[in-house]
Amino acid sequence: IGARAFYRHTELTGVAMPDTVTSIGDYAFYACSQLVDIDLGKGLVTIGSYAFDSCNKLVNLKLPDTLTELPQTTFAYCTSLTDVQMPEALTIIGTSAFYHCTGLTSLTIPGTVTTIRASAFEECYKLESVELPDSITEMGSSVFDNCLALKSVTLPSKLTVISDNMFYYCIKLESVVIPDSVKSIGNDAFAHCVALTSVQMPANLQTIGQEAFYNCQGLTEVALPDSVKTIGIRSFSRCVNLTQLNLPDDIQDLGNDAFSETKLEVLTIPKSMTEIPNYMFSNMSSLKEIQIPDTVTSIGYGAFSNCTSLKEVVIPDSVV
């Protein structure tokens, strides 16, 4: 079936393909707004990009066992889609493949999938649960961005990077299991996850990106492993109930405003730090005690501005 073969054919309500069909071209059924039922047959090998984009009355989807990859935006904006059966042969779920499929409530990803690309399930507002197999080694940015109903996730055991915005604004996400294989948590990865109450940081974590946990209002305690070297700008800012957090001894890069608007009362700056940059600890209104090591040689402009509970600071002789 060629590209744009039934592009915007709004009179179509059902499609049944013979097993001889092996390929569906780009935009083949794009915006067939009355399409309710499709039978993709048993011989389909490739589906083009945007093939069923904006088929907003499509309810059920069974992908044939011969299909190994879903390209970009294949079923985006299929807003009535409630049931998706993925084949065991599937290895790649493409960029925005199910973007804004607002009727999906649950997903089971088959154990053959290795890659989920950027925004694959972004804005699936009703998605409550998803099963991610350990076969997955790569997940792109914003995969579950704005999945407003998602409550819990166990990430695959071989994943090494939590990409930027992966769970951005998942406002009902309460818990996430992060495997020890993860070394990096990207920018805004969990930003605005206001219901998130606990995160067990992986043992080999090295980098926490900018605003990674920004406005996670449910977080009260975070234990960072000694392997962490970088904490990005505003990474825990506006975690308004955060009362306990440790700074690893070997941290090398600590971003400005990393802990602003938290309830942290005590912080010990590790000896690995030689300077306190501008505004690093600003707006920490609950901070009562901070210990500065004698490795620090400079304190930047506004470093402790608006730390209204801080009564006394001992500045080491090393500061010039």
C-alpha positions as CSV (number, residue, x, y, z in Angstrom):
1,I,0.0,0.0,0.0
2,G,1.7,3.2,-1.2
3,A,2.3,6.5,0.6
4,R,-0.8,8.6,1.1
5,A,-2.9,5.9,-0.6
6,F,-6.0,6.7,1.6
7,Y,-4.8,10.1,3.0
8,R,-7.7,11.9,4.7
9,H,-10.3,9.4,3.4
10,T,-12.8,10.3,6.0
11,E,-15.4,7.9,4.7
12,L,-13.4,4.9,5.6
13,T,-14.7,3.0,8.7
14,G,-12.9,-0.3,8.4
15,V,-9.9,-1.8,6.7
16,A,-9.1,-5.5,6.3
17,M,-5.7,-6.3,4.7
18,P,-4.9,-9.7,3.1
19,D,-1.8,-11.6,4.3
20,T,0.0,-10.7,1.0
21,V,0.4,-7.0,2.1
22,T,3.9,-6.6,3.4
23,S,4.3,-2.8,3.4
24,I,2.2,0.3,4.3
25,G,3.6,3.6,3.1
26,D,4.1,6.9,4.9
27,Y,0.8,8.7,5.6
28,A,-1.2,5.9,4.0
29,F,-4.2,6.2,6.3
30,Y,-3.4,9.6,7.8
31,A,-6.4,11.4,9.4
32,C,-9.0,8.8,8.4
33,S,-11.1,10.2,11.1
34,Q,-13.9,7.6,10.9
35,L,-11.7,4.6,10.9
36,V,-12.8,2.3,13.7
37,D,-11.5,-1.2,12.8
38,I,-8.3,-2.3,11.1
39,D,-7.0,-5.8,10.4
40,L,-3.4,-5.6,9.4
41,G,-3.2,-9.2,8.2
42,K,-0.3,-11.6,9.0
43,G,2.3,-10.7,6.5
44,L,3.1,-7.0,7.3
45,V,6.8,-6.3,7.6
46,T,7.0,-2.5,7.5
47,I,4.7,0.4,8.4
48,G,5.6,3.9,7.2
49,S,5.8,7.1,9.3
50,Y,2.5,8.8,10.2
51,A,0.6,5.8,8.6
52,F,-2.3,6.0,11.0
53,D,-1.7,9.3,12.6
54,S,-4.9,11.1,13.7
55,C,-7.2,8.1,13.1
56,N,-9.0,9.4,16.2
57,K,-11.8,6.8,16.3
58,L,-9.5,3.7,16.2
59,V,-10.2,1.7,19.4
60,N,-8.3,-1.6,19.2
61,L,-4.9,-2.4,17.6
62,K,-3.3,-5.8,17.1
63,L,0.1,-5.6,15.4
64,P,1.1,-8.7,13.4
65,D,3.9,-11.0,14.5
66,T,6.0,-10.1,11.4
67,L,6.5,-6.5,12.4
68,T,9.8,-5.6,14.0
69,E,9.7,-1.8,14.1
70,L,7.2,1.0,14.6
71,P,8.5,4.2,12.9
72,Q,7.9,7.7,14.0
73,T,4.4,9.0,14.8
74,T,2.7,5.8,13.4
75,F,-0.3,6.0,15.7
76,A,0.0,9.5,17.1
77,Y,-3.2,11.3,18.0
78,C,-5.3,8.1,17.9
79,T,-7.2,9.5,20.8
80,S,-9.8,6.7,21.1
81,L,-7.2,3.9,21.2
82,T,-7.6,1.8,24.4
83,D,-6.0,-1.5,23.6
84,V,-2.7,-2.2,21.8
85,Q,-1.3,-5.7,21.3
86,M,2.4,-5.6,20.3
87,P,4.1,-8.6,18.7
88,E,7.0,-10.5,20.2
89,A,9.1,-9.7,17.2
90,L,9.0,-6.0,17.9
91,T,12.4,-4.4,18.7
92,I,12.0,-0.7,18.2
93,I,9.2,1.7,19.1
94,G,9.8,4.9,17.2
95,T,9.7,8.6,18.0
96,S,6.2,9.7,19.0
97,A,4.8,6.4,17.9
98,F,1.8,6.7,20.3
99,Y,2.1,10.4,21.0
100,H,-1.2,11.9,22.5
101,C,-3.0,8.6,22.5
102,T,-5.1,9.9,25.3
103,G,-7.3,6.7,25.7
104,L,-4.5,4.3,26.6
105,T,-4.6,3.2,30.2
106,S,-2.1,0.3,30.3
107,L,0.8,-1.1,28.2
108,T,2.7,-4.3,28.0
109,I,5.9,-3.9,26.1
110,P,7.1,-7.3,24.7
111,G,10.5,-8.8,25.8
112,T,12.0,-8.3,22.4
113,V,12.0,-4.5,22.5
114,T,15.4,-2.9,22.9
115,T,14.7,0.7,22.0
116,I,11.9,3.2,22.8
117,R,12.6,6.5,21.1
118,A,11.8,10.0,22.1
119,S,8.2,11.0,23.0
120,A,6.9,7.5,22.2
121,F,4.1,7.7,24.8
122,E,4.2,11.4,25.6
123,E,0.8,12.9,26.5
124,C,-0.9,9.6,27.0
125,Y,-2.9,11.3,29.8
126,K,-4.7,8.2,31.0
127,L,-1.8,5.8,31.0
128,E,-1.7,4.3,34.6
129,S,0.7,1.4,34.2
130,V,3.4,0.1,31.9
131,E,5.5,-3.0,32.0
132,L,9.0,-2.4,30.7
133,P,11.0,-5.6,29.9
134,D,14.7,-5.9,30.9
135,S,15.5,-6.2,27.2
136,I,15.3,-2.4,26.8
137,T,18.7,-0.7,26.7
138,E,17.8,2.7,25.4
139,M,14.9,5.1,26.1
140,G,14.8,8.5,24.5
141,S,13.8,11.9,25.9
142,S,10.2,12.6,27.0
143,V,9.1,9.0,26.6
144,F,6.5,9.4,29.3
145,D,6.4,13.2,29.4
146,N,2.9,14.4,30.7
147,C,1.5,11.0,31.4
148,L,-0.7,12.5,34.0
149,A,-2.1,9.2,35.4
150,L,1.1,7.1,35.6
151,K,1.6,5.9,39.2
152,S,4.6,3.7,39.3
153,V,7.4,2.4,37.0
154,T,10.1,-0.2,37.3
155,L,12.9,0.7,34.8
156,P,14.7,-2.0,32.8
157,S,17.8,-3.5,34.5
158,K,20.1,-2.7,31.6
159,L,19.3,1.0,31.2
160,T,22.2,3.3,31.7
161,V,20.7,6.7,31.0
162,I,17.4,8.3,32.1
163,S,17.0,10.8,29.3
164,D,15.8,14.4,29.5
165,N,12.2,14.9,30.4
166,M,11.5,11.2,30.6
167,F,8.8,11.6,33.3
168,Y,8.3,15.3,33.1
169,Y,5.0,16.4,34.7
170,C,3.9,12.9,35.6
171,I,1.9,14.4,38.5
172,K,0.6,11.1,39.9
173,L,3.9,9.2,39.8
174,E,4.5,8.0,43.4
175,S,7.4,5.6,43.0
176,V,10.1,4.6,40.5
177,V,12.6,1.8,40.7
178,I,15.9,2.8,39.1
179,P,18.4,0.0,38.4
180,D,22.0,0.3,39.5
181,S,23.0,0.3,35.8
182,V,21.9,3.9,35.5
183,K,24.8,6.4,35.5
184,S,23.0,9.5,34.4
185,I,19.6,11.2,35.2
186,G,18.9,13.8,32.5
187,N,17.6,17.4,32.7
188,D,14.0,17.7,33.9
189,A,13.7,13.9,34.1
190,F,11.3,13.9,37.0
191,A,10.5,17.6,37.1
192,H,7.0,18.4,38.5
193,C,6.4,14.8,39.7
194,V,4.6,16.3,42.7
195,A,3.4,13.0,44.1
196,L,6.8,11.3,44.1
197,T,7.6,10.4,47.7
198,S,10.7,8.2,47.3
199,V,13.5,7.6,44.9
200,Q,16.3,5.0,45.5
201,M,19.3,6.4,43.7
202,P,21.3,3.8,41.8
203,A,24.6,2.7,43.3
204,N,26.6,3.8,40.2
205,L,25.0,7.1,39.5
206,Q,27.4,9.8,38.4
207,T,25.3,12.7,37.0
208,I,22.0,14.4,38.0
209,G,20.9,16.9,35.4
210,Q,19.5,20.4,35.6
211,E,16.1,20.5,37.3
212,A,16.0,16.7,37.4
213,F,13.8,16.6,40.4
214,Y,12.5,20.2,40.3
215,N,9.2,20.7,42.2
216,C,9.0,17.2,43.5
217,Q,7.0,18.3,46.5
218,G,6.5,14.8,47.9
219,L,10.2,14.1,48.4
220,T,11.4,14.2,52.0
221,E,14.7,12.4,51.9
222,V,17.3,11.7,49.2
223,A,20.4,9.5,49.7
224,L,23.0,10.1,47.0
225,P,25.6,7.5,46.4
226,D,29.3,8.3,46.7
227,S,29.7,7.9,42.9
228,V,27.8,11.1,42.1
229,K,30.1,13.7,40.6
230,T,27.7,16.3,39.2
231,I,24.5,17.8,40.5
232,G,22.9,20.2,38.0
233,I,21.4,23.7,38.4
234,R,18.1,23.7,40.4
235,S,18.2,19.9,40.4
236,F,16.2,19.7,43.7
237,S,14.8,23.2,43.7
238,R,11.3,23.6,45.1
239,C,11.3,20.2,46.7
240,V,9.5,22.0,49.5
241,N,9.4,19.0,51.9
242,L,12.9,17.8,51.4
243,T,14.6,17.7,54.9
244,Q,17.5,15.2,54.4
245,L,20.1,15.0,51.7
246,N,23.8,14.2,51.7
247,L,26.5,15.6,49.4
248,P,28.9,12.9,48.3
249,D,32.6,13.4,49.2
250,D,33.9,13.4,45.7
251,I,31.4,15.8,44.1
252,Q,33.0,18.0,41.5
253,D,30.3,20.1,40.1
254,L,27.3,21.5,42.1
255,G,24.9,23.7,40.2
256,N,23.5,27.0,41.4
257,D,20.2,26.9,43.3
258,A,20.4,23.1,43.5
259,F,18.5,23.1,46.8
260,S,16.6,26.4,46.8
261,E,13.1,26.4,48.4
262,T,13.7,23.1,50.3
263,K,13.5,22.4,54.0
264,L,17.1,21.3,54.3
265,E,18.5,22.6,57.7
266,V,22.0,21.2,57.6
267,L,24.5,20.8,54.7
268,T,28.1,19.7,54.8
269,I,30.1,20.9,51.8
270,P,32.5,18.1,50.7
271,K,36.3,18.7,50.6
272,S,36.3,18.0,46.9
273,M,34.9,21.5,46.4
274,T,37.3,24.5,46.1
275,E,34.8,27.3,45.5
276,I,31.2,28.1,46.3
277,P,29.8,29.8,43.1
278,N,27.4,32.7,42.8
279,Y,23.9,31.9,44.3
280,M,24.8,28.3,45.0
281,F,22.8,28.0,48.2
282,S,20.5,31.0,47.7
283,N,16.8,30.9,48.8
284,M,17.3,28.0,51.3
285,S,15.2,29.6,54.0
286,S,15.3,26.6,56.3
287,L,19.1,26.3,56.3
288,K,20.4,26.7,59.8
289,E,23.9,25.2,59.6
290,I,26.5,24.8,56.9
291,Q,30.0,23.4,57.2
292,I,32.5,24.8,54.8
293,P,35.8,22.8,54.5
294,D,39.2,24.4,54.3
295,T,39.6,23.4,50.7
296,V,37.2,26.2,49.7
297,T,39.1,29.3,48.5
298,S,36.3,31.5,47.3
299,I,32.6,32.3,48.0
300,G,30.6,33.8,45.2
301,Y,28.2,36.6,45.0
302,G,24.8,35.9,46.6
303,A,26.0,32.4,47.6
304,F,23.8,32.4,50.7
305,S,21.3,35.1,49.9
306,N,17.8,34.7,51.4
307,C,19.0,32.0,53.8
308,T,17.0,33.6,56.5
309,S,17.4,30.9,59.1
310,L,21.2,30.9,58.9
311,K,22.5,32.6,62.0
312,E,26.2,31.8,62.0
313,V,28.8,30.7,59.3
314,V,32.4,29.8,60.0
315,I,34.5,30.8,57.1
316,P,37.8,28.9,56.9
317,D,41.1,30.8,56.6
318,S,41.5,29.3,53.1
319,V,39.0,31.7,51.7
320,V,40.7,34.7,50.1
